[in-house]
């Protein structure tokens, strides 16, 4: 299969999982697998960055291992910990003469708690490793991660070096809350994921909710795009569009025109996620967006 055929095939397989990928993203995912390089995906919250990793794992029939980053994340929480309770029980049994225990046995895989990074390195079948919202972690953790992704091995002082059994497919996501280092960017392939076009989002909505009337689906997507053009604190992402579509579908509506104003107002909790945005969208604004949605 030539390169173009491979891209189209991957797009089709991703679509089979419910994820609509454009040509650029599909091509980058193929490069990631071919080159064995991590992929950094940036974009606003809600554009579907995390879903890429989930869809890729489903397409490849492999395990998804997720590391959710946060401020203060350290290597122990991301890599490994010792099961101190089991170690203490083993020591007590050894003191009572029930078992013979030495340091090598005490610090062995039996008492090792694998966290996401080590779990990913020790899989026989290459998993998809999702390092989600890397921009929330601090620079020190980013530097540690860069070293791990360069050699795909880690050092555990009590055990020595643990090399990857298989090289995972690594996807890092960032919402852009802080600048990432040039070193990390050089190490990774890169893709920016923007809010989808009207046509792409409509395809996603109809694929995920096949029972949605065609007119209502188009109006929902147009309404969501209208919201994103407003000065909101948190613009709705694709997940919010799908939630709202599900809510309206539950009302048994065929179109937004058939909805009562209060029905729309009551369902906007699926789209608007801050008090400021709820207050900003008054009845007049809602009516205007419904009219624009046609």
N, C-alpha and C positions, 0 to 999 in steps of 0.2 A: 504494500500500500504506500503510495507517495505521500508527501507531507500534507498536501491539501486534503487528500482523502482521510488521513489520520486525524486532522483537525475536525473535519465534518463528522467523522465517526465518534470522536470524543464528545462533540456538542450533542450528538444524538443520544449517546449513552447518559450524559448528564441530564438531558431533558427527560429521559426515562425515570430519573429519580425525582423529578420536579424542579430541577435547577436549570434555568435558562442562561446559558453562557454565550457571550459574543465571541467572534473569531479570535480577537486579541487575547482574551483570557484563556481560551482553549489552547491556543498556540503556546502560551506561557506555561501552562500546566504540563504540556508535553515536554517542553524544554527542561522544566524542573526535574522530571523523571529521567530524561536523557543525560543531563549533566550532573545529576546528584547534588543539586544546589538547593538551598532553602529558598522559599518564595516569600517576599514581604508584600503584603497587600494593605494599602492605605485607603481611607475613605471615611466619610461621615458615619456616625452610628446609624444602624438600620438599613444600610445599603446591601447587606447580604454577605459580608466578609466571612463570618463564621460558617455560614451555610456552604461555602465553597469546600471547606475541609470535610464537612459531613457528606456532601455529595460525592466528593472524590473517593472517600473511603467506601461508600456504597458501590460506586462504579468498579473499583478494584477488588471488591469483596474482601476487604481487610479491616483491621481494627482501627478505630479512631481513639487516640489518646490525647486528652486535652489538659493543658496547663493554663489555668486562668491567672493572669498576672495581676498584682495589686501592689500598692505602696508598702514597702517593708518586706516584700518577698525575698527570702534568702535561699541559699543553695540547699539547705537541709530540707526545707519544705518542698523544693522543686525536684530534688535528686534522690535523697534517701534519708532514713532515720534508723536507729537501732530500736528494736522492740525491748525496751528496758524492763518491762514487767516480766516477759518471758525469760530474759537473762537473769533477773533476780530469782525467779522460781528455779531455774537451772542451778544457780549457785547454791541455793538452799538445799536442793536435792543432793548436790555434790558434797556439801558439808555434812549431811546426814549419812553419807556413805552409800546412797542409793545409786549414784552414777559417778563415773570418773569424767572430770571436765577439765580441759586445759584452755589456754587463751585462744588457740586456733579454733577450737570448737565453739567457744563463746562468741567469737566474732566471725561467724560464718553466715552463709546465705540463709540458714535456718532462722536466724534472728534478725534478718535484714528486712526492713519495710521499704519497698520500692515506691518511690514517688514518680510522677509522670515522666521525667526525663530518663531516669534509669530504666523504668518500665519499657519505654520506647526502644532503648538500646538493646534490650535483652529479648526481644521478640524474634522468633525464628522466621516468621513471615513479615516483611517490611510493613509497619503500620503507617498511618497518617498521623503525624504529631502536630497538633494545633497548639501553638503558643499564642494565646489570645490576649490582645491588648497589651503588647509588650511596652507601649509607651507609658503604662501605669507603673511599671517596675522602675527601679532607680538605675543610674549609670553603672554602678558596681555589678549589679546582676546582669546587666546587658553585656558587660565585658566578660564575665564568666561564661555566659551563653555563647559568645563569639568564639571562645576557645573550645568549648565543647563541640560546636558545629563545625569547627575547622578539622578536628581529628576524629570526631565521633567516638571518643573514649573519655572516661573519667577516672580519677584516682580516688580510691577509698583508702584512707590511711591504714586501717586495720587489715585490709584485704589485698591492696595493691591496685594495679590498673585493670579496669574493666573495659574491654573494647566491644564495639557494637557487634552483635551477632549478625544483624542485617542493618542496612542503612535506611532509616525511616524517611518518608516523604514529609518534609517540614514546611509548614505554613505558619508564618507570623502575621498577625494583624495589628494595625495601629489606627487609632482614631485621631492621631495628630495632636494630642494634648501636650506633648513636648517633642523637641527635636531629637531624633535618633542619631547615633554617631555615624560618621562617614565610614568607619571600619565595618559596622554592621551592614550598612547599605551596600558597600562593595562586595561583601560576602554573599549577598542575596540577589536573586532575580527580583524584579519589581513590577508591580501592577497597581494602577490606581483605579479604584472602583467608584464610579459616580452613581448618583441616582439614575435609575433606568429611564429610557425614553418612554413616551406614552405607549408605543407599540410593544416594547419589551415588557413593560409592567402589565399591560393588558394580557399578553401571552402568559405571564406568570400567574395572574389571577385566575384566568380561565382554566389553566392547567391544574391548579391546586383546588379550584372549586368548580368542577364541571357542571354542577347543577345551577349555577348562577345565570340568570337571564342575560342575554348578550347586551341589551341596552343598559341594564343596570350595571353590568361589569364595566362598560365603557364610561358611564357616568361616575362611578366610584373612582376610577383611575384619574379621570379629569378633575374631580373634586380634590383628590390627594395632591395632584400637581398644582392646583390652585392654592392649596394650603402652603405648599413649599415655597411659593412665590411671595408669601406674606412674611412679615418680620416677626417670626415666632421664636421663642426661646429654644424649643426642640421641635424640629421639623419631623413629620411622620416618615418612617421608613417603610420598606416593603412589608415587614411583619405587621405593622400597624394597618396598612392598607388591607391585608388579608384578614386581620381580626375584624375590621369594620365591615368588610364584605360578608364575613360569616354572620355578624350581628344583623345586618340588613336582610340577609337571606333568611334568617330565623323569623323575621317579620312577615315573610311571604310576599315581599314586594317584587314587582316586575320592573319598576323604574323609580328613580328619585322623585319624579313628578307625582307619583302616587302616594308618596310618604307624607304623613302629617309633620308639620314643623317640629312638634314635640318628639316625634319618633327619631328624627335626625338628631335633635339636641340630646336626647337621652342616650343615643348610641355613640356620641362623640368621645366618650371615655376610652374608646378603642383607638382613637386617633390622637387625642391631645393628652399630654402626660405631665403638664405643669399647670399650676393655678393661674399663672400669668396668661398662658395661652387660652385657657378656658374663659377667662374674663375678657380677653381681647376679641374673642369670636362671638359677637353678639348676634341677635336674630337677623339684623340687617345684613351682616357679613355672611351669615349662613345662607340667606336667601339669594344673595348675589352669587355665591359660589355654586349653588344649585342651578341657577339660571345659566351660568357660564358652562356648566357641565352638560347642558342641553337636555 
